[in-house]
Amino acid sequence: MHKFRYFWNRTGAILLFGVCVATLYFYQLGILLLPLYLKHHDGIHGKAALHAAMHAYDPLLAGITIILAVVQITLLYSLYRHQLRKRNPLRIGRKPFHLEELFFLVAMYGLVLLANYAVARFGTPQNQSDVLAEMKILPWTLFFMAGVLAPFIEELIFRGVFMNLFWQKDNRLNNVAAVVCSGLLFGAMHEPHLSVFLLLYSSLGMVLAYTYRRQRDLRYNIGLHMFINFLPAVAGLLRAFLG
């Protein structure tokens, strides 16, 4: 009976996490549906004409994206808080901020910069190239998506919900496994091919997972993730308007 209950609980956890991952791009529905709308409703065809039409919708699309993201973040955060109220063996919660936490976050950001520098000689990841290309068409939408919204959604899924469902024991084996698995899942979602860029995104995911596992406070890895994304998003926005 105990084995059956364990199997049922693990199966339910895997299915729940699968649903969360499947809804990862919910806040991007506007970007996915707008080209279809322009083609079928306005009869716009041709890459250049389509991109020009999409650019005109950028402010509206940015607003829609923000609204969808707020809905998604609210639902994910509600699930996350429900999990913590039900069972919280890692004692995750709001921790007081001290100067040493700032030094820790700076050190983690330094690791991310080193990883980016090491991989830069191999070129630009396809995911990043796609974002830069789309930013020329939808600058405000991509700015809010990459620089503000994605860190909240991705951290809730790949750190918050994931580590509440799995790896709840507080020992070295579970801590290492949680960081590695969370990082690999995060990397695979950004770079689904075996490449050096998969290592880059996985290492980024591991840094964020380690931050969460060490601090036991989701605000720290959300803040770190946002800082990692925000500066390139600002640079991309400036290039879109000035370049």
URLINZI-V434195 format. One record per backbone hydrogen bond with DSSP energy under -0.5 kcal/mol. NH is the residue of the N-H (numbers start at 1). CO is the residue of the C=O. If there is no record, write none. Layout:
BEGIN
nh=NH co=CO
nh=NH co=CO
END
This chain:
BEGIN
nh=5 co=1
nh=6 co=2
nh=7 co=3
nh=8 co=4
nh=9 co=5
nh=10 co=6
nh=11 co=7
nh=12 co=8
nh=13 co=9
nh=14 co=10
nh=15 co=11
nh=16 co=12
nh=17 co=13
nh=18 co=14
nh=19 co=15
nh=20 co=16
nh=21 co=17
nh=22 co=18
nh=23 co=19
nh=24 co=21
nh=26 co=23
nh=28 co=25
nh=29 co=26
nh=32 co=28
nh=33 co=29
nh=34 co=30
nh=35 co=31
nh=37 co=33
nh=38 co=34
nh=39 co=35
nh=40 co=36
nh=41 co=37
nh=42 co=37
nh=42 co=38
nh=44 co=38
nh=50 co=46
nh=51 co=47
nh=52 co=48
nh=53 co=49
nh=54 co=50
nh=55 co=51
nh=56 co=52
nh=57 co=53
nh=57 co=54
nh=58 co=55
nh=61 co=57
nh=62 co=58
nh=63 co=59
nh=64 co=60
nh=65 co=61
nh=66 co=62
nh=67 co=63
nh=68 co=64
nh=69 co=65
nh=70 co=66
nh=71 co=67
nh=72 co=68
nh=73 co=69
nh=74 co=70
nh=75 co=71
nh=76 co=72
nh=77 co=73
nh=78 co=74
nh=79 co=75
nh=80 co=76
nh=81 co=77
nh=82 co=78
nh=83 co=79
nh=84 co=80
nh=85 co=81
nh=86 co=82
nh=87 co=83
nh=91 co=88
nh=93 co=216
nh=101 co=98
nh=102 co=98
nh=103 co=99
nh=104 co=100
nh=105 co=101
nh=106 co=102
nh=107 co=103
nh=108 co=104
nh=109 co=105
nh=110 co=106
nh=111 co=107
nh=112 co=108
nh=113 co=109
nh=114 co=110
nh=115 co=111
nh=116 co=112
nh=117 co=113
nh=118 co=114
nh=119 co=115
nh=120 co=116
nh=121 co=117
nh=122 co=119
nh=123 co=120
nh=129 co=125
nh=130 co=126
nh=131 co=127
nh=132 co=128
nh=133 co=129
nh=134 co=130
nh=135 co=131
nh=136 co=132
nh=136 co=133
nh=137 co=133
nh=137 co=134
nh=138 co=134
nh=142 co=138
nh=143 co=139
nh=144 co=140
nh=145 co=141
nh=146 co=142
nh=147 co=143
nh=148 co=144
nh=149 co=144
nh=150 co=145
nh=152 co=148
nh=153 co=149
nh=154 co=150
nh=155 co=151
nh=156 co=152
nh=157 co=153
nh=158 co=154
nh=159 co=155
nh=160 co=155
nh=161 co=156
nh=162 co=157
nh=163 co=159
nh=164 co=160
nh=165 co=161
nh=166 co=162
nh=171 co=169
nh=175 co=171
nh=176 co=172
nh=177 co=173
nh=178 co=174
nh=179 co=175
nh=180 co=176
nh=181 co=177
nh=182 co=178
nh=183 co=179
nh=184 co=180
nh=185 co=181
nh=186 co=182
nh=187 co=183
nh=188 co=184
nh=189 co=185
nh=190 co=186
nh=190 co=187
nh=191 co=187
nh=195 co=193
nh=198 co=195
nh=199 co=195
nh=200 co=196
nh=201 co=197
nh=202 co=198
nh=203 co=199
nh=204 co=200
nh=205 co=201
nh=206 co=202
nh=207 co=203
nh=208 co=204
nh=209 co=205
nh=210 co=206
nh=211 co=207
nh=212 co=208
nh=213 co=209
nh=214 co=210
nh=215 co=211
nh=216 co=212
nh=220 co=217
nh=221 co=217
nh=222 co=218
nh=223 co=219
nh=224 co=220
nh=225 co=221
nh=226 co=222
nh=227 co=223
nh=228 co=224
nh=229 co=225
nh=230 co=226
nh=231 co=227
nh=232 co=228
nh=233 co=229
nh=234 co=230
nh=235 co=231
nh=236 co=232
nh=237 co=233
nh=238 co=234
nh=239 co=235
nh=240 co=236
nh=241 co=237
nh=242 co=238
nh=243 co=239
END
